[in-house]
């Protein structure tokens, strides 16, 4: 019984700690992703250019409402750039912290 429990826990941990992503995509889907990634990177480049323009502005000459609008624009551009990077990186994946892994092992031990 102990060997079976130990084997099941080891198997579960191996599945949880597997770093590879299992994907069954066709080749046409990868080319579409590549095209969208290049479009997203071109948009990111335009946004980065706008950010550098905003940073180069003389803020002392602007009114407080104009400064407020620029701050909102900068926040929006930064969030769009992060979203575009997530599209390029395909979301990044799922990460389990060490504390969560220990908690899972303890729960498995207690429940089994």
Residue frames as a rotation matrix with the C-alpha (Angstrom) as fourth column:
UNK 1
0.566 0.824 0.000 0.00
0.824 -0.566 0.000 0.00
0.000 0.000 -1.000 0.00
UNK 2
0.458 -0.465 -0.757 2.83
0.148 -0.800 0.581 2.42
-0.876 -0.379 -0.298 0.85
UNK 3
-0.623 -0.726 0.289 4.58
0.384 0.038 0.923 1.69
-0.681 0.686 0.255 -2.45
UNK 4
-0.144 0.671 0.727 1.39
0.977 -0.020 0.212 2.41
0.157 0.741 -0.653 -4.38
UNK 5
0.794 0.435 -0.424 0.86
0.540 -0.826 0.163 5.70
-0.279 -0.358 -0.891 -2.53
UNK 6
0.070 -0.867 -0.493 4.47
0.075 -0.488 0.870 6.72
-0.995 -0.098 0.031 -3.03
UNK 7
-0.647 -0.293 0.704 4.26
0.660 0.245 0.710 5.83
-0.380 0.924 0.034 -6.72
UNK 8
0.280 0.844 0.458 1.07
0.942 -0.332 0.036 7.83
0.183 0.422 -0.888 -7.21
UNK 9
0.759 -0.047 -0.650 2.49
0.268 -0.886 0.378 10.87
-0.594 -0.461 -0.660 -5.42
UNK 10
-0.325 -0.943 -0.073 5.71
0.200 -0.144 0.969 10.66
-0.924 0.300 0.235 -7.47
UNK 11
-0.460 0.223 0.859 3.69
0.886 0.186 0.425 10.41
-0.065 0.957 -0.283 -10.68
UNK 12
0.661 0.750 0.004 1.55
0.750 -0.661 0.004 13.41
0.006 0.001 -1.000 -9.75
UNK 13
0.485 -0.550 -0.680 4.61
0.085 -0.744 0.662 15.48
-0.870 -0.379 -0.315 -8.91
UNK 14
-0.576 -0.705 0.414 6.24
0.472 0.127 0.872 14.56
-0.667 0.698 0.260 -12.22
UNK 15
-0.059 0.639 0.767 3.16
0.975 -0.129 0.182 15.74
0.215 0.759 -0.615 -14.09
UNK 16
0.831 0.410 -0.377 3.01
0.511 -0.830 0.224 18.99
-0.221 -0.379 -0.899 -12.10
UNK 17
0.337 -0.805 -0.488 6.69
-0.069 -0.538 0.840 19.79
-0.939 -0.249 -0.237 -12.55
UNK 18
0.052 -0.283 0.958 6.80
0.905 0.419 0.075 19.08
-0.422 0.863 0.278 -16.29
UNK 19
-0.289 -0.232 -0.929 8.19
0.127 -0.971 0.202 22.29
-0.949 -0.059 0.310 -17.86
UNK 20
-0.986 -0.106 0.129 7.19
0.136 -0.058 0.989 21.57
-0.098 0.993 0.072 -21.46
UNK 21
-0.284 0.924 -0.257 3.93
-0.633 -0.382 -0.674 22.74
-0.721 -0.029 0.693 -22.93
UNK 22
-0.605 0.164 0.779 1.89
0.496 0.843 0.208 20.20
-0.623 0.513 -0.591 -24.82
UNK 23
-0.075 0.549 -0.832 0.57
-0.574 -0.707 -0.414 21.71
-0.816 0.446 0.368 -28.02
UNK 24
-0.364 0.051 0.930 -0.95
0.658 0.721 0.218 20.09
-0.659 0.691 -0.296 -31.07
UNK 25
0.325 0.421 -0.847 -1.06
-0.241 -0.829 -0.504 22.93
-0.915 0.368 -0.168 -33.55
UNK 26
0.667 -0.073 0.742 -0.84
0.698 0.411 -0.586 22.83
-0.262 0.909 0.325 -37.29
UNK 27
-0.396 -0.913 0.099 1.83
0.876 -0.343 0.339 24.61
-0.275 0.221 0.936 -39.26
UNK 28
-0.198 0.390 0.899 -0.62
0.575 -0.697 0.429 27.18
0.794 0.602 -0.086 -40.61
UNK 29
0.829 0.514 -0.219 -1.52
0.456 -0.396 0.797 28.22
0.323 -0.761 -0.563 -37.08
UNK 30
0.252 -0.813 -0.525 2.14
0.763 -0.167 0.624 28.88
-0.595 -0.558 0.578 -36.26
UNK 31
-0.608 -0.458 0.649 2.56
0.770 -0.538 0.342 31.07
0.192 0.708 0.679 -39.32
UNK 32
0.301 0.780 0.549 -0.53
0.444 -0.624 0.643 33.04
0.844 0.050 -0.534 -38.35
UNK 33
0.802 -0.081 -0.591 0.94
0.569 -0.197 0.799 33.49
-0.181 -0.977 -0.112 -34.88
UNK 34
-0.245 -0.969 -0.024 4.22
0.872 -0.230 0.432 34.66
-0.425 0.085 0.901 -36.39
UNK 35
-0.394 0.167 0.904 2.44
0.631 -0.665 0.398 37.19
0.668 0.728 0.157 -38.58
UNK 36
0.694 0.701 0.162 0.40
0.335 -0.514 0.790 38.51
0.637 -0.494 -0.591 -35.68
UNK 37
0.519 -0.588 -0.621 3.55
0.748 -0.040 0.663 38.65
-0.414 -0.808 0.419 -33.56
UNK 38
-0.552 -0.748 0.368 5.31
0.833 -0.479 0.277 40.81
-0.030 0.460 0.888 -36.16
UNK 39
-0.010 0.643 0.766 2.28
0.400 -0.700 0.592 43.08
0.917 0.312 -0.250 -36.38
UNK 40
0.863 0.331 -0.383 2.18
0.457 -0.183 0.871 43.31
0.218 -0.926 -0.309 -32.59
UNK 41
0.073 -0.908 -0.412 5.90
0.877 -0.138 0.461 44.12
-0.475 -0.395 0.786 -32.47
UNK 42
-0.543 -0.208 0.814 5.44
0.675 -0.685 0.275 46.86
0.500 0.699 0.512 -35.10
UNK 43
0.480 0.780 0.400 2.64
0.261 -0.563 0.784 48.37
0.837 -0.272 -0.474 -33.01
UNK 44
0.713 -0.291 -0.637 4.84
0.673 0.034 0.738 48.12
-0.194 -0.956 0.221 -29.93
UNK 45
-0.382 -0.906 0.180 7.59
0.919 -0.353 0.176 49.99
-0.096 0.232 0.968 -31.76
UNK 46
-0.218 0.389 0.895 5.16
0.377 -0.812 0.445 52.79
0.900 0.434 0.030 -32.63
UNK 47
0.816 0.564 -0.124 4.00
0.296 -0.223 0.929 52.96
0.496 -0.795 -0.349 -29.01
UNK 48
0.321 -0.791 -0.522 7.59
0.884 0.051 0.466 53.06
-0.342 -0.610 0.715 -27.75
UNK 49
-0.543 -0.481 0.689 8.29
0.738 -0.664 0.118 55.92
0.401 0.572 0.715 -30.15
UNK 50
0.282 0.734 0.618 5.30
0.170 -0.672 0.721 57.81
0.944 -0.099 -0.314 -28.74
UNK 51
0.818 -0.025 -0.574 6.59
0.574 0.095 0.814 57.18
0.034 -0.995 0.092 -25.20
UNK 52
-0.217 -0.967 -0.130 9.97
0.950 -0.240 0.201 58.67
-0.226 -0.080 0.971 -26.09
UNK 53
-0.370 0.168 0.914 8.20
0.448 -0.829 0.334 61.70
0.814 0.533 0.232 -27.61
UNK 54
0.709 0.699 0.090 6.25
0.212 -0.334 0.918 62.21
0.672 -0.632 -0.385 -24.40
UNK 55
0.555 -0.571 -0.605 9.39
0.788 0.129 0.602 61.90
-0.266 -0.811 0.522 -22.29
UNK 56
-0.472 -0.790 0.391 11.14
0.876 -0.469 0.109 64.47
0.097 0.395 0.914 -24.50
UNK 57
0.282 0.665 0.692 8.37
0.512 -0.714 0.477 67.04
0.811 0.219 -0.542 -23.94
UNK 58
-0.838 -0.456 0.301 8.88
0.042 -0.603 -0.797 69.99
0.545 -0.655 0.524 -21.63
UNK 59
-0.211 0.802 -0.559 6.39
0.849 0.434 0.302 69.29
0.485 -0.410 -0.772 -18.84
UNK 60
-0.617 -0.080 -0.783 6.81
0.623 -0.658 -0.423 72.70
-0.481 -0.749 0.456 -17.22
UNK 61
-0.947 0.224 -0.232 5.01
-0.313 -0.812 0.493 74.45
-0.078 0.539 0.839 -20.05
UNK 62
-0.562 0.769 -0.303 1.95
0.220 0.493 0.842 72.17
0.797 0.407 -0.446 -19.92
UNK 63
-0.145 0.617 0.774 -1.13
-0.868 -0.455 0.200 72.79
0.476 -0.642 0.601 -17.82
UNK 64
-0.609 -0.092 0.787 -2.20
-0.643 0.639 -0.423 70.33
-0.464 -0.764 -0.448 -15.15
UNK 65
0.474 0.840 0.264 -5.03
-0.456 0.491 -0.742 68.92
-0.753 0.231 0.616 -17.30
UNK 66
0.624 -0.327 -0.709 -2.62
-0.692 0.191 -0.697 68.31
0.364 0.925 -0.107 -20.20
UNK 67
-0.513 -0.834 0.202 -0.20
-0.820 0.407 -0.403 66.57
0.254 -0.373 -0.892 -17.85
UNK 68
-0.225 0.536 0.814 -3.04
-0.576 0.600 -0.555 64.42
-0.786 -0.594 0.174 -16.55
UNK 69
0.797 0.535 -0.282 -4.02
-0.515 0.355 -0.780 63.42
-0.317 0.767 0.558 -20.10
UNK 70
0.188 -0.822 -0.538 -0.40
-0.780 0.208 -0.591 62.55
0.597 0.530 -0.602 -20.92
UNK 71
-0.611 -0.383 0.693 -0.13
-0.760 0.529 -0.378 60.40
-0.222 -0.757 -0.614 -17.78
UNK 72
0.285 0.808 0.516 -3.28
-0.455 0.588 -0.669 58.53
-0.843 -0.044 0.535 -18.80
UNK 73
0.784 -0.036 -0.620 -1.89
-0.605 0.185 -0.775 58.07
0.143 0.982 0.123 -22.30
UNK 74
-0.271 -0.959 -0.082 1.42
-0.860 0.280 -0.427 56.74
0.433 -0.046 -0.900 -20.95
UNK 75
-0.437 0.175 0.882 -0.38
-0.611 0.662 -0.434 54.26
-0.660 -0.728 -0.182 -18.67
UNK 76
0.645 0.762 0.056 -2.53
-0.428 0.421 -0.800 53.09
-0.633 0.492 0.598 -21.58
UNK 77
0.521 -0.536 -0.664 0.45
-0.734 0.116 -0.669 52.67
0.436 0.836 -0.333 -23.89
UNK 78
-0.533 -0.769 0.353 2.39
-0.839 0.429 -0.334 50.72
0.105 -0.474 -0.874 -21.26
UNK 79
-0.121 0.554 0.823 -0.54
-0.449 0.709 -0.544 48.36
-0.885 -0.435 0.162 -20.66
UNK 80
0.840 0.403 -0.362 -0.94
-0.480 0.245 -0.842 47.86
-0.251 0.882 0.400 -24.43
UNK 81
0.068 -0.904 -0.423 2.76
-0.866 0.157 -0.475 47.06
0.495 0.398 -0.772 -24.77
UNK 82
-0.604 -0.250 0.757 2.46
-0.684 0.650 -0.331 44.48
-0.409 -0.718 -0.564 -21.98
UNK 83
0.389 0.827 0.406 -0.57
-0.358 0.542 -0.760 42.95
-0.849 0.150 0.507 -23.71
UNK 84
0.743 -0.168 -0.648 1.31
-0.643 0.090 -0.761 42.80
0.186 0.982 -0.042 -27.02
UNK 85
-0.373 -0.927 0.037 4.27
-0.881 0.342 -0.327 41.13
0.291 -0.155 -0.944 -25.32
UNK 86
-0.297 0.356 0.886 1.91
-0.507 0.728 -0.462 38.55
-0.809 -0.586 -0.036 -23.84
UNK 87
0.803 0.574 -0.161 0.62
-0.409 0.334 -0.849 37.81
-0.434 0.748 0.503 -27.36
UNK 88
0.340 -0.764 -0.549 4.16
-0.803 0.069 -0.592 37.41
0.490 0.642 -0.590 -28.64
UNK 89
-0.665 -0.675 0.318 5.15
-0.730 0.501 -0.464 35.12
0.154 -0.541 -0.827 -25.76
UNK 90
-0.307 0.649 -0.696 1.93
-0.111 0.702 0.704 33.05
0.945 0.294 -0.143 -26.01
UNK 91
0.652 0.720 0.236 0.87
-0.264 -0.076 0.962 33.86
0.711 -0.689 0.140 -22.47
UNK 92
-0.069 -0.807 0.586 3.97
-0.898 -0.206 -0.389 32.54
0.434 -0.554 -0.711 -20.71
UNK 93
-0.291 -0.017 -0.957 2.56
0.073 0.997 -0.040 29.38
0.954 -0.082 -0.288 -19.11
UNK 94
0.796 0.579 0.177 1.73
-0.207 -0.014 0.978 28.29
0.569 -0.815 0.108 -15.59
UNK 95
-0.355 -0.935 0.019 4.21
-0.227 0.066 -0.972 28.52
0.907 -0.349 -0.236 -12.74
UNK 96
0.754 0.513 -0.410 3.93
0.250 0.354 0.901 26.82
0.608 -0.782 0.139 -9.36
UNK 97
0.252 -0.670 0.698 5.81
-0.768 -0.577 -0.277 28.34
0.588 -0.467 -0.660 -6.46
UNK 98
-0.653 -0.586 -0.480 7.77
-0.137 0.715 -0.686 26.28
0.745 -0.382 -0.547 -3.96
UNK 99
-0.816 0.395 0.422 5.25
-0.499 -0.110 -0.860 27.03
-0.294 -0.912 0.287 -1.23
UNK 100
0.207 0.933 -0.294 2.39
-0.969 0.155 -0.191 25.82
-0.132 0.325 0.937 -3.41
UNK 101
0.029 -0.272 -0.962 4.30
-0.484 0.838 -0.252 22.64
0.875 0.473 -0.107 -4.28
UNK 102
-0.927 -0.375 -0.015 4.92
-0.145 0.393 -0.908 21.93
0.347 -0.839 -0.419 -0.58
UNK 103
-0.457 0.843 0.284 1.25
-0.756 -0.200 -0.623 22.56
-0.468 -0.499 0.729 0.18
UNK 104
0.329 0.559 -0.761 0.20
-0.879 0.475 -0.031 20.14
0.344 0.680 0.648 -2.57
UNK 105
-0.392 -0.554 -0.734 2.55
-0.207 0.831 -0.517 17.46
0.896 -0.050 -0.440 -1.26
UNK 106
-0.956 0.055 0.287 1.26
-0.283 0.061 -0.957 17.91
-0.070 -0.997 -0.043 2.30
UNK 107
-0.066 0.998 -0.025 -2.34
-0.936 -0.071 -0.344 17.68
-0.345 0.001 0.939 1.12
UNK 108
0.215 0.091 -0.972 -1.55
-0.654 0.753 -0.074 14.53
0.725 0.652 0.221 -0.83
UNK 109
-0.762 -0.552 -0.339 0.09
-0.097 0.615 -0.782 12.98
0.640 -0.563 -0.522 2.22
UNK 110
-0.797 0.491 0.351 -2.82
-0.477 -0.156 -0.865 13.90
-0.370 -0.857 0.359 4.48
UNK 111
0.144 0.942 -0.303 -5.51
-0.957 0.055 -0.284 12.77
-0.250 0.331 0.910 2.07
UNK 112
0.378 -0.068 -0.923 -3.82
-0.476 0.841 -0.257 9.55
0.794 0.536 0.286 1.01
